[in-house]
Amino acid sequence: MKRDLEYYMNLPYRIEIQELSDHDGGGILLCMPELGRAVVTGCGDTLEEAKESLRTIQRDVLSMWIEQGTAIPLPDSMNTYSGKLSLRISPALHRTIAERAREQEYSINQFITIALEKEVVLSSSNRSTSSCKDIPSMLYESGAFSYSEPPCADSTKEGKCEICQQAA
């Protein structure tokens, strides 16, 4: 498919809507953050006026980028992820990870996956949870964890959860 102006104009870029207060002049402000929150914006007294303004600005910006040969980002919804990640770490950290994984009877891949899941899920809940039992089951159902149930239900040989390190 030819990546011309119409191609980019028809991509499903996310649009954010903000209603402006009277102090800020009133009306509606729209932006396309994937193309630059402050770059592709449109405003108007009504939603229709703001949409028309946004499309005009989008067309002008994309035309300019195409003429300049600037790389145009695709919408986030079009990105795909394979689940594979190439990572460079120091030999000392590699050794430590391998030793800890072996101690807990995991492969290095499993150990790193568990550590990343712990960091991402627990930090996304502002670490307000005291154990994995407190993490809402929706995180597991959504696939945020690679477990079929909360890890506290499957403790390690030491009787501690492999994620929160509390007794199961």
C-alpha positions in Angstrom: 0.0 0.0 0.0 1.3 3.4 -0.9 2.0 5.5 2.2 0.7 8.8 0.9 -1.3 11.6 2.6 -4.6 9.7 2.3 -3.1 6.6 3.8 -2.0 8.5 7.0 -5.2 10.6 7.1 -7.2 7.3 7.3 -5.2 5.7 10.1 -6.9 5.3 13.5 -5.0 7.9 15.5 -6.3 8.3 19.0 -8.0 11.6 19.7 -8.1 13.3 23.1 -10.9 15.7 24.0 -10.7 18.5 26.5 -13.5 20.9 27.3 -11.9 24.3 28.0 -13.1 26.4 30.9 -14.4 29.9 30.4 -11.2 31.1 32.0 -9.3 29.4 29.1 -11.6 30.8 26.5 -14.2 28.0 26.4 -14.9 25.6 23.7 -13.4 22.2 22.9 -9.8 21.2 22.3 -8.9 18.1 20.5 -5.4 16.6 20.0 -3.7 13.5 18.4 -1.1 12.6 21.0 0.5 9.9 18.8 1.4 12.7 16.3 2.4 15.1 19.0 0.1 16.4 21.7 1.0 20.1 21.0 1.5 19.6 17.2 -1.8 18.2 15.9 -4.5 20.1 17.8 -7.9 21.5 16.8 -10.3 23.7 18.7 -13.7 25.1 18.3 -16.8 26.3 20.1 -18.5 23.0 19.2 -17.3 19.4 18.8 -17.9 19.6 15.1 -15.9 22.8 14.7 -13.1 21.2 16.8 -13.1 18.1 14.6 -13.0 20.1 11.4 -10.1 22.2 12.8 -8.2 19.0 13.9 -8.6 17.4 10.5 -7.3 20.5 8.8 -4.2 20.7 11.1 -3.7 17.0 10.7 -3.7 17.2 6.9 -1.3 20.2 7.0 1.2 18.6 9.4 1.2 15.3 7.6 1.6 17.0 4.2 4.6 18.9 5.5 6.2 15.8 7.1 5.7 13.8 3.8 7.3 16.6 1.8 10.2 16.8 4.3 10.7 13.1 4.4 10.0 13.0 8.1 9.2 9.6 9.6 5.5 9.6 10.5 4.6 7.5 13.6 1.8 4.9 13.2 -1.0 4.7 15.7 -0.3 2.7 18.9 -3.2 0.4 18.0 -1.3 -0.8 14.9 1.8 -1.9 16.9 2.2 -5.6 17.5 4.4 -7.2 20.1 6.0 -10.6 19.7 6.7 -11.3 23.3 10.4 -11.5 22.6 12.8 -9.0 24.0 16.6 -8.7 23.4 18.3 -7.3 26.5 21.9 -6.5 27.2 23.1 -6.6 30.8 26.4 -6.8 32.6 28.1 -10.2 33.0 27.9 -9.8 36.8 24.1 -9.2 36.7 23.7 -12.1 34.3 25.6 -14.4 36.7 23.5 -13.2 39.7 20.3 -13.8 37.8 21.4 -17.2 36.7 22.3 -18.1 40.3 19.0 -16.8 41.8 17.0 -18.6 39.1 18.8 -21.9 39.7 18.2 -21.5 43.5 14.5 -21.1 42.9 14.4 -23.8 40.3 13.5 -21.5 37.4 15.0 -20.9 34.0 16.6 -17.5 33.6 13.6 -16.6 31.3 11.1 -17.6 33.9 13.0 -15.7 36.6 13.2 -12.5 34.6 9.6 -12.7 33.6 8.5 -13.1 37.2 10.7 -10.1 38.2 9.3 -7.9 35.5 5.8 -8.9 36.2 6.3 -8.0 39.9 7.7 -4.6 39.0 5.2 -3.7 36.4 2.0 -5.0 38.2 2.9 -4.0 41.7 4.3 -0.6 40.7 1.2 0.1 38.6 -0.9 -0.3 41.7 1.5 2.2 43.4 2.9 -0.6 45.5 -0.1 -0.2 47.9 -0.6 -3.9 47.9 1.0 -5.9 50.7 1.0 -9.2 48.9 -0.1 -10.7 45.6 -3.3 -11.8 47.2 -4.2 -8.1 47.3 -3.7 -7.6 43.5 -7.1 -7.6 41.8 -7.9 -10.8 39.9 -8.6 -8.7 36.9 -4.8 -8.2 36.4 -4.5 -12.0 36.0 -7.5 -12.3 33.8 -6.2 -9.5 31.5 -3.0 -11.4 31.0 -0.7 -8.9 32.9 0.6 -12.0 34.7 1.6 -15.2 33.0 -0.1 -17.2 35.8 -3.5 -18.7 35.6 -4.1 -17.6 39.2 -2.4 -15.3 41.6 1.1 -16.5 42.4 0.5 -16.6 46.1 -1.6 -19.7 45.4 1.5 -21.4 44.0 4.2 -20.8 46.5 7.9 -21.8 46.0 9.5 -24.7 47.8 10.3 -22.3 50.7 6.6 -21.7 51.1 6.8 -18.1 49.9 5.2 -16.4 47.0 7.7 -15.9 44.2 6.4 -12.4 43.5 5.8 -10.7 46.8 8.0 -13.1 48.9 5.3 -13.4 51.6 4.1 -16.7 53.0 1.4 -18.3 50.8 
